[in-house]
């Protein structure tokens, strides 16, 4: 397939807001990709490189000659191979060789292809072909059930590999995916709920557990071998020896566990997320970093134990299995709540058999005792208050009856943050004044425009600005970070690639004629940067409007 056909598909997908229309247009391209073109093609249409990084940024592209080919001739296979070659350049002279190779590639591309390649290389492909849309497109291209594709994505954790198997081998290709200890799975995610009552009304019998502001980790153990990966499935095993040791201490031979690595103060209260992120991200002198900032491994789910896959078991059973092998201090605090309308004087029902059981399906607080066995929603509210008093940001409500499912579509987890917060994207920053002179200070905040109601789907809509809540260290860091991602600037403002997610606390949402989405945040302040989150997981304009509407 020609690169021009992929670029045209990206342009067409960006021009429509309907999820169905996007998926149908992508399906046309997917059907035309040959076997070895599927992986790079799917990656590019999702705004990524197959190689993830090849050492090319704005500086490498800035001085490329402006000449372009008159007719399209580059193929997907050729371009992918050239990207791999460029990414493999290293050592003395590699920078010059990289520029030369890029110049040669761009000289053979048409102007439209050049625009697509530039956007791809600097992470600005915004046609809205996120993982969910691409899975829909693969279903449309193959006729395979969405449920089977999502299941395969959970087990494989790689959308490109799932698409390749589906397009090449159909249902048999998907059926070949199995849970394998040592191969990361796509994580299950929580969707936001307005408050505890809403989450409990939707969950049925549930576990309400602490929402830890740490680094999400998935832990695989096979004998003495341990693998620890992040929510984006990056291997961080060498950086978190505490998590490795906790896994090796369990009385099991094989396990796949879900949890958090978090830095805690001596009194048990959490450090700010930036402290945990800094520790987890540190590659050098891990022993010294561990001494200064020790991590705690806190587990909340078991997906496999000693040869038994637990993915499809109800959450209550999975929690019971985890508590049976992990020490209480390593399991997240949680309280069990019976289904609304149930007899709150009885223990919550075990979703495996539908009958109350005094032992229950687990869900134990540290110390081994059941918490809130008959107190219902009152116990849940008290647990939330205690969680906040311990310094955590909120709770996650998890249905005891649901299996483990990748992404948010399973609908089994709801995050409740009593303090309003949103994960937004930094679009620009203004130079500070007074004591902040010389630092980028006032942030321009954007929400994802997932439906394309204001601009292009997959783009961002500005909600307002804030300079509040920043320490001097944060100002210094964000200035360096944002300047590296600048795309343009004027006398007061530096406009940046939308790559940085920031958690914003605010007191409410109000109508505004100043901003294109019609709403803005009241008393917005920076709570912290979320460098662990991709912009695809930032909150949407619709979510902000829903808060305003409520």
Secondary structure, DSSP 8 states (H G I E B T S, - for coil): -BHHHHHHHHHHHHT---HHHHHHHHHHHHHH--GGGHHHHHHHHTT--TTS--S--HHHHHT------SS---BHHHHHHHHHHHHT--STTHHHHHHHHHHHHHHTS-HHHHHHHHHHHTT---S---HHHHHHHHHHHH---HHHHHHHHHHH--HHHHHHHHHHHTHHHHHT----TTS----B--EE-SSHHHHHHHHSSEEEEEE--SEEEEEEEETTEEEEE-TT--B-GGG-HHHHHHHHTSS-SEEEEEEEEEEB-TTS-B--HHHHHHHHH--S-HHHHHHHS-EEEEEEEEEEETTEE-TTS-HHHHHHHHHHHS-GGGB--EEEE--TTS-TTS--B-TTTSSB-TTTT--B-TTS-BSSTTTHHHHHHHHHHHHHHTT--EEEEEETT----SBSTT--EEEE-SS-EEEEEEEEEEE--GGGTTSEEEEEEEEEETT-SSS-TTEEEEEEEE-TT--HHHHHHHHHHHHTTEEEE-SSEEEE-S--EEEEE-SEEEE-SSSTTSEEEES-EEEEE-TTS-GGGS-BHHHHHHHHH-
